[in-house]
Amino acid sequence: MRMRRILGLALAAATLAGASAIGAVSAGAASSPNISRDDCVAAGGQVVGRPYSGDVCTLPDGTSQSIT
């Protein structure tokens, strides 16, 4: 009985760790990519400087991307 409980806890921990890893990968893939100043201007965007966070590109559709 005790062995079953330990195996169940190990399986639950492994499942949770796997779900956390998948969530981290998904979050990284969902984040917006960086853009250069030239690409921003070519896409019709506007370069905006923000204090403490660097410059961002604000595109006509309302989205913002970090400038590399």
N, C-alpha and C positions, 0 to 999 in steps of 0.2 A: 504494500500500500504506500509506504513511504517513497519507494523508488518511482512509482507512478507519479506522485506529486512532484518529485524533483524533475522528472522528465517533462512533465506538463509545464512547469515553470521555465525550464530551459527552452522549450519550444515557443512559449509565449514571448520570452525575451528575444529569441532569434527573429520571430515574426515582427516584433516591434522595431527591432534594429533594421530589418529589411525595408519596412515601410518608411522609416525615417530617411534612409538612404535614397529611396525612390523619390520621396518628397523633395529632398534637397536637389536632386538632379532635375526634377521637373521645374522647380523654382528658378534654377539657373537658366534653363532653356526658355522660360517665359519672360525673363528680364529683357529689356530693350537693348539692342546692340549699340555700340558707340558709332559716331559719325564724325567725319572731318569737317572743318570749316567750309572748305570748298564744296563738299558734297551737300552740306546744309544749304548754302546759298544757291547751288544748282537746282536743288529740290524746291526752291521758293521759300525756304525757311528763314528765320531771323536768329542771329546769334545773340544770346542774352547772358550777361555776366551776373552771377549770383554770389553774394558774399559767402565765404567759407566753403563753398561747394564747387567752385569753378564755373566754367562757361557751359551753357546748354544750348541746344538748337531747338527752337520752337517752330514746328512745322505748321503749314496752313490747316491741317486737319485737327489741330489742337494738341497733338502729342509732343512730348519733349524727349530728347535724347542727349546723353552726355557727349561732349566733344572730346575727341582724342587729340 
